[in-house]
Amino acid sequence: MQWKIFLAFFRVGIFGYGGGPASIPLVQKEVVEHYNWMTDEEFGDTLAIANTLPGPIVTKLAGYIGYSRGGILGALNGVAAIVAPTALLMILFFSILSQYRDASWVSGLANGVLPVVTVLMGVLTWGFIKKSGGDLGWTKTIAFIIGAAVVLGVLGVHPAIVIAVLLIAALVQKDPAKREEDTST
């Protein structure tokens, strides 16, 4: 199991160019689709909770998922696997780029990666929107998207506050099955 934890997060560490948000779809692919360690819903819940905590998102995911699969050793293994390739590649990459910083291909490389990261984030977002539309219904989902855009973009409320409020609302909300039982008795 430790080897699988290492491989899953090492691959994310190697291919997750563009920072934590760009790596989230890769983590999802590994833990949900490749290893079946979580469902999409569990991954979404884990991601939401991880977003409310301080620190880099991918290391929090690696630590939690590693812990859930392999205990404390799994957490350390997941974090090491996600951080080591990035740290080593960053040292190598920046030492090379500093030698060629005036070359046009260096700025072209940086500019070429941005659309790829945007597409990765869009694919992940669309997946969550489709899941929410199926679970909550499209009217509520669209209302939540618009509400979040207003609260985050227009009013400038910190995302962690929005996530915390939604988590609290979800915790205090009555289960629909329980609601039907209450009305039928």
N, C-alpha and C positions, 0 to 999 in steps of 0.2 A: 504493500500500500504506500509506503514512504516513497518508493521509486516513482509511482504514478503521480503522487502529489508533486514531487520535484519536477517531473517532466511537464505536467500540466502548466505549472506556473513558470517554469523556465522558458517554455515556448512563448508564453505571454510576454515575459520579460525581453525575449529576443525580438519578437515581431511587433510589440506594442509601441511603435514609434508615434510620438505626438502627445505623450503624457497619459495620465490616469484615465480621463474620460474617453480617450481614443482606445484604451486597452480594455474597457469594460465589455465591449462586444466579444473580444477574444476570450476573456474569462468566462463569459456566458457560454460561448461555444465549447470550451473545454469541460466545464463542470456540469452543464445541462445536456449538451448534445453528444459529446465524445465519451465522457465517463459516466453519465447519468447519476451523478452524485446528488443532484437537486432537480426539482421541477422548475419550470419557468416562473411559477408563482413564488416558490421558495426563494429563487434567485432575486426576483423583484423585491421581496420583503427584506432580504439580506442587504441588497443594494440601498434600499430606503433607509434602513437603520444605519448602515455604514456611512451614508451621506450626512447623518446628523452628528457624527463624531468628528473630532478634529483629526487632521493628518491626511496623508495621501490615500486616496480611495482604494487603489489597487493593492497596496500593502495591507490595508484593513481586510479586504476581501480574501487575500491569500492567507492571512493569519487566521481568520474565522473559519474559512472553508478547510484549511489545513488542520485546524484544531478539531473540527467536526468529523473529519475523516481519520485522523491519526493522533489525536490527543495533543499534548504540549509539544512533543517532538514533531508532529505534523504541522503545527503552527509555525515553529521555528524553521522547519524545512520549507514550507510554502513561502514565508517571508524571505528567506535566504535565496530561494530559487527565483523569486520575482525581482529582487534588488541586485543580486550579483551580476547578471548579464548587463543590466542597464548601467551600473556603475563602471564596469570594465569597458563596455562599448563607448560610454561617454568619455572616459579618459582617452581612449584610442581615437575616437572620432574628433574630439576637440583638439587633440595634438596635431592631427592631420589638417583639420580645417584652419588652425591658426597659421600653418605654413602656407596655405593657399587662400587666405581670406579675401584677397583682391580678385580672385578668378571669378568669371561670370557663372561658371557651373555651380559654384557654392551657393550663390543667391538663387539660381534656378532650382537647385535641389530643395532648398527650404520652401520656395514658392510652390513647387510641384507637389509637396506632401500635403499642403493644406486642403486641397479638394478631396484627397483620399480620406483624410480624417473626418471631413465634413460628411462624406457619404457613409462612413462607418457609424457615426453618431446618428445619422438620419435613419439608417436601417434598424438600429437598436430602438430608437424612439418610435418608429412606425410599428415595430413588434409590440412594444408596450401599449401603444394606442389601440392596436387591434385587440389585444388581450383585455384591456380595460373596456373597450366597446362591447365585447362579448360578455364580460362579467357584470359591468354596471349598466350597460345600455349606452347607446350612442349619444343620447341627449345629455345624460349626466357627464359622460366623458368629454364631450365638446364644451359643456359648461365649466368643467374643471380646468380644461386647457385654457379657455379664455380667462377664467378667474385667476389661474396661476400666472398667465402672461401679464395681466393687469397688476397683480400684487407684486410680482417680481420685477417686471420691466418698468412699469409706470410709477408705482409707489416705492420701489427700491427696497422692499422688505428682504431680509437675508433668507436664502433658501433653507437654511437649517430651521429657522422659525416656522416657515411654511410646512416643512416636513414634520416637525414636532407637533404642530397643531393638527395636521391630518392624521398622524399616528394616534394622538389622544382621541380624536373624533372617531377613529376606527375602533379603538378599544372600548369606548363607552356606547357605541352604537349597538342596538339590540340585533341579535341574530334573526334573519328573516324567518327561519323555520320555527324559532321560539315565538316570534310575533304571531305566526299563524296558530300555534298551539294556544296562546293566550286568548285570541279572539274566538276560537272554536269552543272553549270551555265555558 
